[in-house]
Amino acid sequence: MDQQRKTRIRRRDVLIAVTASGVAAVMGAAAIPSAKAAATARRDKRKAQYQANSPEIQTFYRVNRYPAK
C-alpha cells in the first residue's frame, strides 16, 4: 500500500509536463526559420503593392470621374 502511494503521479504533475512539452515544441519550431524564407518575406514587404495600370485601379478612377447627380 505504501509503495503505491509513493509511485502515484498527481494530476498537477501531468498537467505541468504536458504544458512544458507543448511550450518546448512550439518554441523549437519557431526558433528554426529558414534564411531563405526570411529573405523572401523581407523582399515581399518592400515590393510595391500599388499598381496603377491594374484593371481594378483603372475602373476605380473611371467610375469616380462620373458627374455627380
N, C-alpha and C positions, 0 to 999 in steps of 0.2 A: 504494500500500500504506500509506504513512504517513497519507494523508488518511482512509482507512477507520478507522484506529485512533483518530484524533482525534475523529471523529464517533460513535464507538461509545458506546452507552448501557449502563452497567453495571446488573446486576440490582439492586444495592443502591439505585441512584438511582430505579429504577422502583418498588421497594417503598416507599421514603420518600415518593415523590409520591402513590402510591395511599393510603397511610396518612394523609398530611396532608390529602388531599382528602376522605377519609371522615370524619375528625375535624371538618373545617370544615363539612361538610354536616350532621352531627349537631348541632354547636354552633349553627349557624344556625337549624335547625328548632326547637331547644329554646329559643332566645332570643326567639322571637316568639309567646308565648302571648297569646291574645286576652283582653282585660279582662273580657269577658262570661263566658268560660269560668272564669276565676279567681274571679269573684264567685259564680258558681253552685257551684263546688267548695267555697268557704268557707261558703256558705249550707247546703249539704248536710251539712257536718261539724257544724254547730250544730243541725241538725234532730234532734228526739227520735227515737231508734232504738227505744225500748221502747214498745209499745202494749198497754196492759193489757187492752183489750177484744178483742184479736185471737183468733181461734179456736185458734191454737196455744198461746197462753198459758193460755187457759181450760181446754183439755184437759190441759195440764201440771199445773195446780193441782187439777183434778178427779181425776186419776189418783193424785196424791200424797196425797189425802185418804183413799184406801182404807185399811182397817185392816191392820196388819201381821199376818202369819200366824205 
